C-alpha cells in the first residue's frame, strides 16, 4: 500500500531524530531521576508533583494531575488544588511516573511544612527545582 504523493512530501520535510540527541535526552531524564532518588532519601526531604487536584466529595476523593475545571469521575466542581508527595521509593524507569506511592496535600499544608523546615523538590520537570517560600509563595 503506497502513501499519497502529498504525504510523502510532508514526511520528507520532518527532520529525522539523530541518535545522539535521543541518547542525550534519555541520559538527562535518567540523571534527573537519580537526583530525585538521592534527594528523597534525606531526612525531611520530599519529592512532589505540583498542580494536582483532589475531589472533595466524600464518596469520590479522586486525585488527578490533569488541569481541569472539575473532577473527571463525578463531574463535580468541588475540588482542592495541591501537590502529591512521595511516600515510597522513586521510580527510575523513565516510562513510569517518578512518584508511584503518594499522598495528596493542599498548597496551604505545603506552605506550613516549608515553614517548619521540610524541603521539597518538584519532580514533574526535566530539571527538578526546589520549592521555596520566597520564589513559589508570594505573600
N, C-alpha and C positions, 0 to 999 in steps of 0.2 A: 504494500500500500504506500503510495507516494504522497508527500505533502504538496500543497499548492505552492505555486511559484512565489506568492506573496509571503507565505510563512517561511520559506527557505531564506528569503532575503531578510526577513525580520530576525530570524535566528542567527544569521551571519553577522548582524550588527551588534549582537550582545557580546561583550568581552568575555573571554574564557577566563576562569579562575586559575591562577597559577598555583601549582602545588606548594611553592614556597610560602605564599601568603596564607594559604589554607593551613599549613602546618604552624605558621606563626600565630594565627588566631586560636587554634586548638591549644597551643602551648600557653597563651595568655590566659585562657579560661582555666586551664589546669593549675597554673601558678596562683590565680585568684582563689581557687578552691582550697589550695594548701594554706594560703594566708588566712582564710576564713576558719579553717580547722584549727590552726595554731592559736588564733585569737580566742576562739570559743573554749579552749582548754584552760585558759587562765581563770583565776578566781574573780568572780564579779564581772566577767565579760561575756556578752551575748551577741549572737548574730541575729539580725532582724530583717524582715522583708516589709517594706513600707507600703502604704496605700492599700491596705486590706480593709474589708468591711465584714461586719457580723450582723446577722438578722437578730433583732431584739425580741422577736416573737418567741415565747417560751417553748412552743411546740417545734419550732424550726431551728433556730440557732446556727444557721449555715454560715460558714466563713468562706469568703471568696476574694480572689485577687483581682477581679475584673473591676475596672472603674465603671460604675453604673449608677442608675438612679434608684434602684430598688433591689430587693432580694430576688434572684432568678428562680428560687424554689417556690416561695409562696407569693411572689409578686407584691410584697408589702413595701411600704416606704419607711418603715420603722427600722433603720439601720444605724450602726455606730461605726465611725471610722477609727482605724488604729493600725497596729503592726502585729506581725506574727513573730514570736521569739522562739529560737531553737531550744528544745529541751533534751535533745539527744545528740548523736554524732552528726557531723556534717557529711553529706553525700558528696563524694569526689567525682562521680560519674557525671560528665558534662551533659548527658542527655536527660538527667533527672534533676529535680529541684534540689538545691543545696540543703534547705531546711525541710527535712522529712517529718520529724516529730516536732510539733509546735504548740504554742499557747498564744491565744489572742489577748492583747491588752489595748486599751484606748490610748490616744495621744496624751491625755491628762495623766494617766498612770505612767506612761513613758517619761514624761517630764518629772514626775515625783521620783522615779527611780534614778534619773540623771542627777537630780539634786542630792539624792542620798549617796552618790558616788559610784554607781554602777556605770559600766561603759558598754556602748552599743555600736556595732558595725553594720552598715546597710549592705547586705549580701545580694541584693537584687540588681546590682550593676556590674559591669565588666570590671571596673576599677572600684573596689569596695571603699566606701567613705565612712569615717567615724561620725556618728551623730553627736552634736554638742548643743548645749543650751544657747550659746552665743550665735551660732550660724543657722540653726534649724528652728529655734523658737524665738520669735520676735515679740517681746512684751514691752 
